[in-house]
Amino acid sequence: MGKIIADNVRRLCKEQGKQMKDLAGEMGVDPASLTRALSGNARLDTIQKIASALNVSIKSLFEPLDDIEGFIRIRGNVYQFNNKAELDRLLSNHESNNKSVAK
């Protein structure tokens, strides 16, 4: 589980243009302490500080990374998807709506 948190923290930092030392500074901890926490068993209060500094939910730090996420425009509406299942659902709904219109 620690690897999932560490991978998500690194990804989120990259997306937000932050370095790990920036995150540590926002959390009020030494960068080495943050690295140790992500390498081992981070305490709940540390995880809460990480989530707060990255402006994400604690839950999102524990979710396995799905290699697909983004936005899709369907008939002028823009939808966000965070994993393959959500993209499949959006596309399926779109296909169902097209079949309904074609009948």
C-alpha positions, 0 to 999 in steps of 0.5 A: 500500500505504501507504494501506491501512496508514494506513486500517487504523491509523486504523480500529483506533485508532477501534475501540480508542478511541485517538487517533493521539497515544496510539498514538505515545506507546505506540510511543515516537515523536513524533506527527508522526513517526507521521503521516509514516510513515503518509503515506509508506513506513513502515519495518518496525520502525515497522510492527512497533511499530504492530502491537504497540501496537495488539495486532494482527498485522503482516499485518492492517495490510496487509490491505485493509479489507473493509467488512463484519465482525462477529458472527452467531448461528446456532442459539445459536452465535456466529461472528465474520467479518472479511470478506464471504467469511467471512460467505458461508461461514458462511451457506452452511454453515448453509444446507447443515446446514438442508437435511441436517436437512430430508431 
